[in-house]
């Protein structure tokens, strides 16, 4: 959690587990931040995140919908990250990318005659259900541009594709604001990008069985491509596609439970 602390944020966890269970887990995993016990789920209820799908007579009753809040110094919730399925989680590194434009890992550069594509990923190591962020930064030389989504035909907009796989779900690309460029030679205007263009898109890893089937030697590969047509102030060049690839390490769940004498009623935890 150093990335959060470097940006002035402190990290804490609130859960319905007992203090004893939390201490056992914290000691075993060397957790460096506070883990707070909310027995009875009072705080969980006040936040309105009690998981009502858990039956009241179930040992799991009282669990929250898991998520992350970012709170400012005045106590105001600045951002929140929640998923519908309790098995899916936004990664801490992915949140850093979104909140603070943090750098990614596994950086790769692809050079073409018209531009440079620099790719990275928020998390090179993932669990099933992780929602991570892929990044692609496009650097264009002076007087060179590419066309943005929404441009009229016959101009060809940039397109970042991801190959389909049962091992993950790809979310739509998030594009920055484009600008209108006047093409004086033909008396038209078009939506373009110039200079440096930062693109992000989220990937959600499937549950472990599907992810494990697609993995090879514990590695999960995501492949795609960046298609573009570049033009300078004199020439529009033939469309190009840059192949993109991310290789992630698929980490098994930690399935070790707290000792039986520390668990709550019904054997929960």
N, C-alpha and C positions, 0 to 999 in steps of 0.2 A: 504493500500500500504506500510505498515511498513516493510514488508518482502523485498521489493525492496530497500528501504532506508537503511535498516540494511546492505545491500550488496553494498552500495555506489552508488545507482542509484536514480535519481529523476524521478517522474512520471508527465506527462502532457498529456492532451487530446487536439486534434485539430478536430474541427467539423465545418460544414458550417452554424451552427445555429448563431443567433444574440447574442450579448453580453447580452441583456436583458433576452432572453430565458435561456441562460447558467447560469446567476446569479440566476434566479428563481429556476432552477433545482438544482443548487449547494447549495443554501440556504435551500431548502426543504429537500434535501437528506444528508445535512451536508458533502459535498464533500471536502476533505482536500487538494486536489492537484489542480493546475491551469487547467482551461478549456479555451482554446483559440478559438476565433471566426475567421473563415476563410471565411468571406462573399465574394462571387464570386468564391470561391473554387480555388484560385490561388495556394496555397501551395499543395492542393490536386492534382491539375493538374501537378504540377512540380514533384510530387512523382509518377505520372503515375498510380494513383489508383482511378481516377474518374469512377464512375459506369455508363457506357455507356448504360446500360439497361433502365435507367430512361429517358423518353422522354423529349425533350427540353422544351415543353410546360407544363410539369408536375411540380407540386409544389415540387416534390422530386428531380428535376434535380439539380445536384451539389453535391449529396451525394457521399461519397467515398465507395469503398469496405472496410468494417471495418476490422481492423487488428492491430497488435502491432509490433512496431519496437523497438529493443534494440540497442542503439547507444553508442559508446565508447567516451572517453574524446576528441578524435581528430575529432569527428563528423562522423566517419565511422560506417555504419550499420553492427553490429555484428550478429544479428539474426532478423528474421521476422516471424510472425505467422499470416497467412491469411487463410480463408476458402472460398470456391467457392460460397456458399450460404450466402447472407447477414444476414440471420436469425441465422446463426451458429457462435459461438464465442469461441476461446480458453479462458479458465479462467486464471485469474492472478495467482492463486495458482498452476495451472497446468504448467504454464510457469516457475514459481519458481522451481518446481520439476525438469524440464528439464534443466534449465540453471544452477542451483546451487545445485542440489541433495537435495533440501529442504525436510524436514520431512513431512509426510502426517498426516491426522487426522483419527479418528475412528480405532485406531490400535488394531489388534487382533492377538493372537499367537496360533498356532496349533503345538502341540508336538507329534511326532511319535517316535518309537524306533530307527529311523535312522537319523532324522533331525528335525529342527524347521522351520516352515513357518510363517513369520511375514507379515501380510497384512495391507495396509492402503489405503487411497484415498486422492487426492489433495483437493477435495471439498465435505464435507458431506452434503452441501445444494446446490442445483442446479436449474437453470432455463431451460426451454425448449431451445434446441439449444446449450447448454453448451457442450464444449469439455473438459473433465477432464481426469485425469490420475490415474489409479490404479497401486499400487505397491505391489510386492511380493518379500520378501527377504528370501532366503534360507540359513540356517546356518547348515553346516555339521561338525560333530566332526572329529578329527584327524584320518587319514587313511581311511576315508569314502569318496566315490565319487558317483556321479550320471552321467548318460550319456547325452551328449549334442545333440541338433538337428544336423543332418548330419552324425551321427554315422552309421556305417554299421550294417546290420543285422548279428546276431540275437539280438544285443544289443538294449535295449528299451530306447529311449531318453525321457527327461522330456517333458511334454505337459501341458500347462495351457489353459484350456477350459473355455469358457463363454457360458452360455445358451442363445439361440436365443430369441429375443423378439422384437415386433414392437415398444417398448418404447425406444430402443437405438440401436446403431451400435457399434460393437466391432472391433477395429483395430488390426492388427497383433501384437504379442508379440515382443518386442525388447530384443534380447538376447545378453549378453556380450560375449567377446571372450573366447572360450574354449581352452583347451590344450590337447596335445596328451599324453596319459599315456601308458607306456609299460607294458603289461600284461605278465610278464616273465614266469609264470607257463604254459601258452599256446602259447607263442611265437607270440603274436599279439599286436597291438596298437589300442587304441580307443579314441575318443574325449570325454572328461569328464569335469565336474566342481568339484572343491574341495573348502573347506573353506566356504566363504560367496559369494553368488550369488544374484545379484540385477536384478530383472526383472521389466519392466514397459510395460503397454499397455494403449492406449487411448480408451475412451468410449465417443461417441457423443449421447447426449440425443435427442430424436425425438422432433418434434414440439409439442406444448402443448396438442392438442387434443389426439394424440396417447399416449403421455407420461401420461396424466391424466387418460386415460382408464385403463392403466396398474397399476397405483398407487393405494394403499390401505391406506385410512386415511391420504392422503398426503405423503405417504412413497413409494419410488420406490426401489424395491429390485433387485439386480444383483447377480446371483448365478453362480457358476462354480466349477472347480476342478483342483487340481494340481496332475498330475500323474507322477510317477517316479519309477525307479528301482535302489536301492542303493546296493553298494558292498563295502566291506572292503578288506583288503589284504588277506583274507582267504575265504570269503563267498559272494555269490551274493544272495540277499534276494528276496522274491516274490514281484512282482510289487504292489504298493500301490497307492490309490487315496485319497487325502485330500480334503474334501468338503470346498469350499470357499464361502463367502457371504458378500455383502456390502449392507447396507441399507441407502438410501439417502433421504433427505427431498426435495420434489418438491415444489419450490417457485413460486407463480404466478407472471406474468409480472407486472411491475408498469405501468399502463395505463393512469395515470393522465397526462393531457396535460397542457402546459403553457396557461395562460389566453389569450383570443382571441386578446386583444389589444397588446400583445407582439409578436404575430406570424407574420411571413413574408408574402409576397404576396401569395395569393391563400390559405391562412390559414395553411401553412406549420408550423410544430412544435407544 
